[in-house]
Amino acid sequence: MRLPKMGLIGLAALAALAMPPRILAASDADICEKQSGDVAIAACSRAIATGRYHGRDLAILYDNRGVEYVKKRDLDRAFADYNEALRIDSKFPSAYNNRGDAWRTRGDLEKALTDLNRAIELDPRHANAYYNRGLVWEARHELQRALADFKRFTELAPSDPDGPQAVARVTGELSRK
């Protein structure tokens, strides 16, 4: 027995309506990227453990987890993750940027500059690397260099209020000298 074409479409539509809706769960990689704190760390760890991710995708998971460890002030784990991200993908600017900022947080401004310079070398449009390097220059009291990096950050990320605030702060420091 053949059903007319419209009959098949109608049956398919009826079957679709009768099925319970399927809620798509976010993948651990998505949670790792979009959430924060322990939720993100656990999701990153699960995604890494699956063995499904390789290359830049795997490096991103380690980098994202490293960011969350920095927020928790667990710099040793953060450095381990940034180092692993860079072992996997030695040309990953975000991992250099994030590790550089972690070095700044730890107070090792030379290592911070090395990593931030590498991030900018790999991606001259990496806005956050300019901002973080500006913070290093500011900490070293190299205010002209800080100002140049904060201005470049503002050009690359015009809607981020941190840029104009940093430019104003450093300009104010320079005017007092």
Biotite code that builds the C-alpha atoms (Angstrom):
import biotite.structure as struc

atoms = struc.array([
    struc.Atom([0.000, 0.000, 0.000], chain_id="A", res_id=1, res_name="MET", atom_name="CA", element="C"),
    struc.Atom([1.391, 3.358, -1.045], chain_id="A", res_id=2, res_name="ARG", atom_name="CA", element="C"),
    struc.Atom([0.673, 6.515, 0.857], chain_id="A", res_id=3, res_name="LEU", atom_name="CA", element="C"),
    struc.Atom([0.470, 9.751, -1.026], chain_id="A", res_id=4, res_name="PRO", atom_name="CA", element="C"),
    struc.Atom([3.445, 12.082, -0.508], chain_id="A", res_id=5, res_name="LYS", atom_name="CA", element="C"),
    struc.Atom([1.400, 14.432, 1.677], chain_id="A", res_id=6, res_name="MET", atom_name="CA", element="C"),
    struc.Atom([0.353, 11.484, 3.800], chain_id="A", res_id=7, res_name="GLY", atom_name="CA", element="C"),
    struc.Atom([4.002, 10.595, 4.512], chain_id="A", res_id=8, res_name="LEU", atom_name="CA", element="C"),
    struc.Atom([4.809, 14.182, 5.453], chain_id="A", res_id=9, res_name="ILE", atom_name="CA", element="C"),
    struc.Atom([1.804, 14.253, 7.756], chain_id="A", res_id=10, res_name="GLY", atom_name="CA", element="C"),
    struc.Atom([2.834, 10.995, 9.437], chain_id="A", res_id=11, res_name="LEU", atom_name="CA", element="C"),
    struc.Atom([6.380, 12.287, 9.912], chain_id="A", res_id=12, res_name="ALA", atom_name="CA", element="C"),
    struc.Atom([5.077, 15.507, 11.453], chain_id="A", res_id=13, res_name="ALA", atom_name="CA", element="C"),
    struc.Atom([2.740, 13.597, 13.756], chain_id="A", res_id=14, res_name="LEU", atom_name="CA", element="C"),
    struc.Atom([5.558, 11.288, 14.857], chain_id="A", res_id=15, res_name="ALA", atom_name="CA", element="C"),
    struc.Atom([7.805, 14.272, 15.572], chain_id="A", res_id=16, res_name="ALA", atom_name="CA", element="C"),
    struc.Atom([5.128, 15.876, 17.729], chain_id="A", res_id=17, res_name="LEU", atom_name="CA", element="C"),
    struc.Atom([4.526, 12.672, 19.651], chain_id="A", res_id=18, res_name="ALA", atom_name="CA", element="C"),
    struc.Atom([8.199, 12.318, 20.634], chain_id="A", res_id=19, res_name="MET", atom_name="CA", element="C"),
    struc.Atom([9.328, 13.925, 23.868], chain_id="A", res_id=20, res_name="PRO", atom_name="CA", element="C"),
    struc.Atom([11.498, 16.995, 23.287], chain_id="A", res_id=21, res_name="PRO", atom_name="CA", element="C"),
    struc.Atom([15.185, 16.322, 23.461], chain_id="A", res_id=22, res_name="ARG", atom_name="CA", element="C"),
    struc.Atom([17.174, 18.784, 25.484], chain_id="A", res_id=23, res_name="ILE", atom_name="CA", element="C"),
    struc.Atom([20.646, 19.125, 24.108], chain_id="A", res_id=24, res_name="LEU", atom_name="CA", element="C"),
    struc.Atom([23.167, 19.126, 26.878], chain_id="A", res_id=25, res_name="ALA", atom_name="CA", element="C"),
    struc.Atom([26.162, 21.386, 26.511], chain_id="A", res_id=26, res_name="ALA", atom_name="CA", element="C"),
    struc.Atom([29.381, 19.523, 25.919], chain_id="A", res_id=27, res_name="SER", atom_name="CA", element="C"),
    struc.Atom([32.105, 19.628, 28.529], chain_id="A", res_id=28, res_name="ASP", atom_name="CA", element="C"),
    struc.Atom([34.246, 21.631, 26.085], chain_id="A", res_id=29, res_name="ALA", atom_name="CA", element="C"),
    struc.Atom([31.480, 24.258, 25.848], chain_id="A", res_id=30, res_name="ASP", atom_name="CA", element="C"),
    struc.Atom([31.071, 24.355, 29.627], chain_id="A", res_id=31, res_name="ILE", atom_name="CA", element="C"),
    struc.Atom([34.848, 24.619, 29.989], chain_id="A", res_id=32, res_name="CYS", atom_name="CA", element="C"),
    struc.Atom([34.840, 27.655, 27.717], chain_id="A", res_id=33, res_name="GLU", atom_name="CA", element="C"),
    struc.Atom([31.722, 29.438, 28.930], chain_id="A", res_id=34, res_name="LYS", atom_name="CA", element="C"),
    struc.Atom([31.461, 28.730, 32.660], chain_id="A", res_id=35, res_name="GLN", atom_name="CA", element="C"),
    struc.Atom([33.819, 29.638, 35.467], chain_id="A", res_id=36, res_name="SER", atom_name="CA", element="C"),
    struc.Atom([35.200, 28.328, 38.723], chain_id="A", res_id=37, res_name="GLY", atom_name="CA", element="C"),
    struc.Atom([34.979, 24.710, 39.791], chain_id="A", res_id=38, res_name="ASP", atom_name="CA", element="C"),
    struc.Atom([32.261, 23.969, 37.205], chain_id="A", res_id=39, res_name="VAL", atom_name="CA", element="C"),
    struc.Atom([34.588, 25.022, 34.374], chain_id="A", res_id=40, res_name="ALA", atom_name="CA", element="C"),
    struc.Atom([37.602, 23.243, 35.853], chain_id="A", res_id=41, res_name="ILE", atom_name="CA", element="C"),
    struc.Atom([35.662, 19.981, 36.173], chain_id="A", res_id=42, res_name="ALA", atom_name="CA", element="C"),
    struc.Atom([34.293, 20.283, 32.632], chain_id="A", res_id=43, res_name="ALA", atom_name="CA", element="C"),
    struc.Atom([37.746, 21.041, 31.212], chain_id="A", res_id=44, res_name="CYS", atom_name="CA", element="C"),
    struc.Atom([39.173, 18.051, 33.065], chain_id="A", res_id=45, res_name="SER", atom_name="CA", element="C"),
    struc.Atom([36.443, 15.734, 31.770], chain_id="A", res_id=46, res_name="ARG", atom_name="CA", element="C"),
    struc.Atom([36.884, 16.983, 28.209], chain_id="A", res_id=47, res_name="ALA", atom_name="CA", element="C"),
    struc.Atom([40.654, 16.502, 28.395], chain_id="A", res_id=48, res_name="ILE", atom_name="CA", element="C"),
    struc.Atom([40.198, 12.988, 29.814], chain_id="A", res_id=49, res_name="ALA", atom_name="CA", element="C"),
    struc.Atom([37.996, 11.879, 26.901], chain_id="A", res_id=50, res_name="THR", atom_name="CA", element="C"),
    struc.Atom([40.954, 11.793, 24.534], chain_id="A", res_id=51, res_name="GLY", atom_name="CA", element="C"),
    struc.Atom([38.700, 13.203, 21.782], chain_id="A", res_id=52, res_name="ARG", atom_name="CA", element="C"),
    struc.Atom([40.526, 16.519, 21.542], chain_id="A", res_id=53, res_name="TYR", atom_name="CA", element="C"),
    struc.Atom([43.863, 17.084, 19.840], chain_id="A", res_id=54, res_name="HIS", atom_name="CA", element="C"),
    struc.Atom([46.057, 19.939, 18.685], chain_id="A", res_id=55, res_name="GLY", atom_name="CA", element="C"),
    struc.Atom([44.732, 23.465, 19.191], chain_id="A", res_id=56, res_name="ARG", atom_name="CA", element="C"),
    struc.Atom([41.404, 22.153, 20.526], chain_id="A", res_id=57, res_name="ASP", atom_name="CA", element="C"),
    struc.Atom([43.169, 20.286, 23.323], chain_id="A", res_id=58, res_name="LEU", atom_name="CA", element="C"),
    struc.Atom([45.476, 23.243, 23.984], chain_id="A", res_id=59, res_name="ALA", atom_name="CA", element="C"),
    struc.Atom([42.402, 25.479, 24.376], chain_id="A", res_id=60, res_name="ILE", atom_name="CA", element="C"),
    struc.Atom([41.011, 23.162, 27.051], chain_id="A", res_id=61, res_name="LEU", atom_name="CA", element="C"),
    struc.Atom([44.257, 23.324, 29.034], chain_id="A", res_id=62, res_name="TYR", atom_name="CA", element="C"),
    struc.Atom([44.467, 27.091, 28.544], chain_id="A", res_id=63, res_name="ASP", atom_name="CA", element="C"),
    struc.Atom([40.876, 27.632, 29.708], chain_id="A", res_id=64, res_name="ASN", atom_name="CA", element="C"),
    struc.Atom([41.449, 25.482, 32.777], chain_id="A", res_id=65, res_name="ARG", atom_name="CA", element="C"),
    struc.Atom([44.637, 27.428, 33.501], chain_id="A", res_id=66, res_name="GLY", atom_name="CA", element="C"),
    struc.Atom([42.662, 30.679, 33.463], chain_id="A", res_id=67, res_name="VAL", atom_name="CA", element="C"),
    struc.Atom([40.278, 29.257, 36.042], chain_id="A", res_id=68, res_name="GLU", atom_name="CA", element="C"),
    struc.Atom([43.157, 28.105, 38.245], chain_id="A", res_id=69, res_name="TYR", atom_name="CA", element="C"),
    struc.Atom([44.596, 31.636, 38.168], chain_id="A", res_id=70, res_name="VAL", atom_name="CA", element="C"),
    struc.Atom([41.241, 32.996, 39.325], chain_id="A", res_id=71, res_name="LYS", atom_name="CA", element="C"),
    struc.Atom([41.462, 30.602, 42.273], chain_id="A", res_id=72, res_name="LYS", atom_name="CA", element="C"),
    struc.Atom([45.067, 31.762, 42.908], chain_id="A", res_id=73, res_name="ARG", atom_name="CA", element="C"),
    struc.Atom([46.336, 28.240, 42.200], chain_id="A", res_id=74, res_name="ASP", atom_name="CA", element="C"),
    struc.Atom([49.250, 29.401, 40.080], chain_id="A", res_id=75, res_name="LEU", atom_name="CA", element="C"),
    struc.Atom([51.144, 26.109, 40.164], chain_id="A", res_id=76, res_name="ASP", atom_name="CA", element="C"),
    struc.Atom([48.265, 24.292, 38.477], chain_id="A", res_id=77, res_name="ARG", atom_name="CA", element="C"),
    struc.Atom([47.757, 27.213, 36.105], chain_id="A", res_id=78, res_name="ALA", atom_name="CA", element="C"),
    struc.Atom([51.389, 27.103, 34.997], chain_id="A", res_id=79, res_name="PHE", atom_name="CA", element="C"),
    struc.Atom([51.173, 23.331, 34.531], chain_id="A", res_id=80, res_name="ALA", atom_name="CA", element="C"),
    struc.Atom([48.157, 23.804, 32.250], chain_id="A", res_id=81, res_name="ASP", atom_name="CA", element="C"),
    struc.Atom([49.678, 26.681, 30.268], chain_id="A", res_id=82, res_name="TYR", atom_name="CA", element="C"),
    struc.Atom([52.878, 24.691, 29.823], chain_id="A", res_id=83, res_name="ASN", atom_name="CA", element="C"),
    struc.Atom([50.891, 21.692, 28.583], chain_id="A", res_id=84, res_name="GLU", atom_name="CA", element="C"),
    struc.Atom([48.886, 23.889, 26.199], chain_id="A", res_id=85, res_name="ALA", atom_name="CA", element="C"),
    struc.Atom([52.147, 25.247, 24.775], chain_id="A", res_id=86, res_name="LEU", atom_name="CA", element="C"),
    struc.Atom([53.710, 21.785, 24.577], chain_id="A", res_id=87, res_name="ARG", atom_name="CA", element="C"),
    struc.Atom([50.726, 20.722, 22.473], chain_id="A", res_id=88, res_name="ILE", atom_name="CA", element="C"),
    struc.Atom([50.643, 23.907, 20.363], chain_id="A", res_id=89, res_name="ASP", atom_name="CA", element="C"),
    struc.Atom([53.767, 26.059, 20.589], chain_id="A", res_id=90, res_name="SER", atom_name="CA", element="C"),
    struc.Atom([52.177, 28.741, 18.394], chain_id="A", res_id=91, res_name="LYS", atom_name="CA", element="C"),
    struc.Atom([49.109, 29.384, 20.572], chain_id="A", res_id=92, res_name="PHE", atom_name="CA", element="C"),
    struc.Atom([49.106, 33.120, 21.384], chain_id="A", res_id=93, res_name="PRO", atom_name="CA", element="C"),
    struc.Atom([46.397, 32.961, 24.063], chain_id="A", res_id=94, res_name="SER", atom_name="CA", element="C"),
    struc.Atom([48.384, 30.476, 26.118], chain_id="A", res_id=95, res_name="ALA", atom_name="CA", element="C"),
    struc.Atom([51.454, 32.733, 25.947], chain_id="A", res_id=96, res_name="TYR", atom_name="CA", element="C"),
    struc.Atom([49.298, 35.713, 26.910], chain_id="A", res_id=97, res_name="ASN", atom_name="CA", element="C"),
    struc.Atom([47.681, 33.915, 29.830], chain_id="A", res_id=98, res_name="ASN", atom_name="CA", element="C"),
    struc.Atom([50.940, 32.430, 31.083], chain_id="A", res_id=99, res_name="ARG", atom_name="CA", element="C"),
    struc.Atom([52.552, 35.860, 30.758], chain_id="A", res_id=100, res_name="GLY", atom_name="CA", element="C"),
    struc.Atom([49.838, 37.406, 32.877], chain_id="A", res_id=101, res_name="ASP", atom_name="CA", element="C"),
    struc.Atom([50.271, 34.620, 35.440], chain_id="A", res_id=102, res_name="ALA", atom_name="CA", element="C"),
    struc.Atom([54.011, 35.412, 35.563], chain_id="A", res_id=103, res_name="TRP", atom_name="CA", element="C"),
    struc.Atom([53.064, 39.064, 36.159], chain_id="A", res_id=104, res_name="ARG", atom_name="CA", element="C"),
    struc.Atom([50.739, 37.992, 38.965], chain_id="A", res_id=105, res_name="THR", atom_name="CA", element="C"),
    struc.Atom([53.561, 35.966, 40.483], chain_id="A", res_id=106, res_name="ARG", atom_name="CA", element="C"),
    struc.Atom([55.883, 38.992, 40.193], chain_id="A", res_id=107, res_name="GLY", atom_name="CA", element="C"),
    struc.Atom([58.289, 37.625, 37.571], chain_id="A", res_id=108, res_name="ASP", atom_name="CA", element="C"),
    struc.Atom([58.117, 40.526, 35.153], chain_id="A", res_id=109, res_name="LEU", atom_name="CA", element="C"),
    struc.Atom([60.923, 39.267, 32.892], chain_id="A", res_id=110, res_name="GLU", atom_name="CA", element="C"),
    struc.Atom([59.185, 35.963, 32.210], chain_id="A", res_id=111, res_name="LYS", atom_name="CA", element="C"),
    struc.Atom([55.918, 37.855, 31.781], chain_id="A", res_id=112, res_name="ALA", atom_name="CA", element="C"),
    struc.Atom([57.469, 40.071, 29.117], chain_id="A", res_id=113, res_name="LEU", atom_name="CA", element="C"),
    struc.Atom([58.965, 37.093, 27.306], chain_id="A", res_id=114, res_name="THR", atom_name="CA", element="C"),
    struc.Atom([55.592, 35.358, 27.051], chain_id="A", res_id=115, res_name="ASP", atom_name="CA", element="C"),
    struc.Atom([53.622, 38.504, 26.227], chain_id="A", res_id=116, res_name="LEU", atom_name="CA", element="C"),
    struc.Atom([56.108, 39.486, 23.511], chain_id="A", res_id=117, res_name="ASN", atom_name="CA", element="C"),
    struc.Atom([55.743, 36.005, 22.035], chain_id="A", res_id=118, res_name="ARG", atom_name="CA", element="C"),
    struc.Atom([51.944, 36.269, 22.083], chain_id="A", res_id=119, res_name="ALA", atom_name="CA", element="C"),
    struc.Atom([52.145, 39.570, 20.197], chain_id="A", res_id=120, res_name="ILE", atom_name="CA", element="C"),
    struc.Atom([54.712, 38.174, 17.767], chain_id="A", res_id=121, res_name="GLU", atom_name="CA", element="C"),
    struc.Atom([52.382, 35.272, 16.963], chain_id="A", res_id=122, res_name="LEU", atom_name="CA", element="C"),
    struc.Atom([49.278, 37.474, 16.765], chain_id="A", res_id=123, res_name="ASP", atom_name="CA", element="C"),
    struc.Atom([49.883, 41.231, 16.455], chain_id="A", res_id=124, res_name="PRO", atom_name="CA", element="C"),
    struc.Atom([46.133, 41.799, 16.906], chain_id="A", res_id=125, res_name="ARG", atom_name="CA", element="C"),
    struc.Atom([45.902, 39.964, 20.249], chain_id="A", res_id=126, res_name="HIS", atom_name="CA", element="C"),
    struc.Atom([44.417, 42.836, 22.235], chain_id="A", res_id=127, res_name="ALA", atom_name="CA", element="C"),
    struc.Atom([44.744, 41.293, 25.699], chain_id="A", res_id=128, res_name="ASN", atom_name="CA", element="C"),
    struc.Atom([48.459, 40.675, 25.212], chain_id="A", res_id=129, res_name="ALA", atom_name="CA", element="C"),
    struc.Atom([48.970, 44.429, 24.739], chain_id="A", res_id=130, res_name="TYR", atom_name="CA", element="C"),
    struc.Atom([46.922, 45.191, 27.835], chain_id="A", res_id=131, res_name="TYR", atom_name="CA", element="C"),
    struc.Atom([48.803, 42.649, 29.948], chain_id="A", res_id=132, res_name="ASN", atom_name="CA", element="C"),
    struc.Atom([52.166, 43.807, 28.620], chain_id="A", res_id=133, res_name="ARG", atom_name="CA", element="C"),
    struc.Atom([51.100, 47.367, 29.445], chain_id="A", res_id=134, res_name="GLY", atom_name="CA", element="C"),
    struc.Atom([50.519, 46.244, 33.034], chain_id="A", res_id=135, res_name="LEU", atom_name="CA", element="C"),
    struc.Atom([54.043, 44.799, 33.111], chain_id="A", res_id=136, res_name="VAL", atom_name="CA", element="C"),
    struc.Atom([55.561, 48.028, 31.747], chain_id="A", res_id=137, res_name="TRP", atom_name="CA", element="C"),
    struc.Atom([53.543, 49.977, 34.310], chain_id="A", res_id=138, res_name="GLU", atom_name="CA", element="C"),
    struc.Atom([54.817, 47.752, 37.132], chain_id="A", res_id=139, res_name="ALA", atom_name="CA", element="C"),
    struc.Atom([58.364, 48.365, 35.870], chain_id="A", res_id=140, res_name="ARG", atom_name="CA", element="C"),
    struc.Atom([57.665, 52.134, 35.840], chain_id="A", res_id=141, res_name="HIS", atom_name="CA", element="C"),
    struc.Atom([58.246, 52.244, 32.074], chain_id="A", res_id=142, res_name="GLU", atom_name="CA", element="C"),
    struc.Atom([55.241, 54.456, 31.592], chain_id="A", res_id=143, res_name="LEU", atom_name="CA", element="C"),
    struc.Atom([55.770, 55.489, 27.959], chain_id="A", res_id=144, res_name="GLN", atom_name="CA", element="C"),
    struc.Atom([55.846, 51.840, 26.943], chain_id="A", res_id=145, res_name="ARG", atom_name="CA", element="C"),
    struc.Atom([52.811, 51.126, 29.117], chain_id="A", res_id=146, res_name="ALA", atom_name="CA", element="C"),
    struc.Atom([50.936, 53.995, 27.515], chain_id="A", res_id=147, res_name="LEU", atom_name="CA", element="C"),
    struc.Atom([51.777, 52.766, 24.007], chain_id="A", res_id=148, res_name="ALA", atom_name="CA", element="C"),
    struc.Atom([50.500, 49.270, 24.806], chain_id="A", res_id=149, res_name="ASP", atom_name="CA", element="C"),
    struc.Atom([47.329, 50.533, 26.473], chain_id="A", res_id=150, res_name="PHE", atom_name="CA", element="C"),
    struc.Atom([46.638, 52.746, 23.452], chain_id="A", res_id=151, res_name="LYS", atom_name="CA", element="C"),
    struc.Atom([47.137, 49.778, 21.119], chain_id="A", res_id=152, res_name="ARG", atom_name="CA", element="C"),
    struc.Atom([44.787, 47.707, 23.281], chain_id="A", res_id=153, res_name="PHE", atom_name="CA", element="C"),
    struc.Atom([42.195, 50.482, 23.015], chain_id="A", res_id=154, res_name="THR", atom_name="CA", element="C"),
    struc.Atom([42.532, 50.474, 19.212], chain_id="A", res_id=155, res_name="GLU", atom_name="CA", element="C"),
    struc.Atom([42.068, 46.707, 19.057], chain_id="A", res_id=156, res_name="LEU", atom_name="CA", element="C"),
    struc.Atom([39.286, 46.504, 21.671], chain_id="A", res_id=157, res_name="ALA", atom_name="CA", element="C"),
    struc.Atom([37.511, 49.880, 21.458], chain_id="A", res_id=158, res_name="PRO", atom_name="CA", element="C"),
    struc.Atom([34.471, 48.789, 23.471], chain_id="A", res_id=159, res_name="SER", atom_name="CA", element="C"),
    struc.Atom([36.516, 47.524, 26.451], chain_id="A", res_id=160, res_name="ASP", atom_name="CA", element="C"),
    struc.Atom([36.510, 50.197, 29.195], chain_id="A", res_id=161, res_name="PRO", atom_name="CA", element="C"),
    struc.Atom([39.800, 48.915, 30.662], chain_id="A", res_id=162, res_name="ASP", atom_name="CA", element="C"),
    struc.Atom([41.781, 50.505, 27.826], chain_id="A", res_id=163, res_name="GLY", atom_name="CA", element="C"),
    struc.Atom([40.699, 54.129, 28.303], chain_id="A", res_id=164, res_name="PRO", atom_name="CA", element="C"),
    struc.Atom([40.968, 53.729, 32.085], chain_id="A", res_id=165, res_name="GLN", atom_name="CA", element="C"),
    struc.Atom([44.546, 52.462, 31.777], chain_id="A", res_id=166, res_name="ALA", atom_name="CA", element="C"),
    struc.Atom([45.455, 55.228, 29.317], chain_id="A", res_id=167, res_name="VAL", atom_name="CA", element="C"),
    struc.Atom([44.043, 57.843, 31.711], chain_id="A", res_id=168, res_name="ALA", atom_name="CA", element="C"),
    struc.Atom([45.827, 56.304, 34.713], chain_id="A", res_id=169, res_name="ARG", atom_name="CA", element="C"),
    struc.Atom([49.226, 56.216, 32.983], chain_id="A", res_id=170, res_name="VAL", atom_name="CA", element="C"),
    struc.Atom([48.746, 59.647, 31.405], chain_id="A", res_id=171, res_name="THR", atom_name="CA", element="C"),
    struc.Atom([48.025, 60.978, 34.886], chain_id="A", res_id=172, res_name="GLY", atom_name="CA", element="C"),
    struc.Atom([51.181, 59.352, 36.259], chain_id="A", res_id=173, res_name="GLU", atom_name="CA", element="C"),
    struc.Atom([53.237, 60.820, 33.419], chain_id="A", res_id=174, res_name="LEU", atom_name="CA", element="C"),
    struc.Atom([51.835, 64.312, 34.002], chain_id="A", res_id=175, res_name="SER", atom_name="CA", element="C"),
    struc.Atom([52.869, 64.175, 37.663], chain_id="A", res_id=176, res_name="ARG", atom_name="CA", element="C"),
    struc.Atom([56.502, 63.521, 36.710], chain_id="A", res_id=177, res_name="LYS", atom_name="CA", element="C"),
])
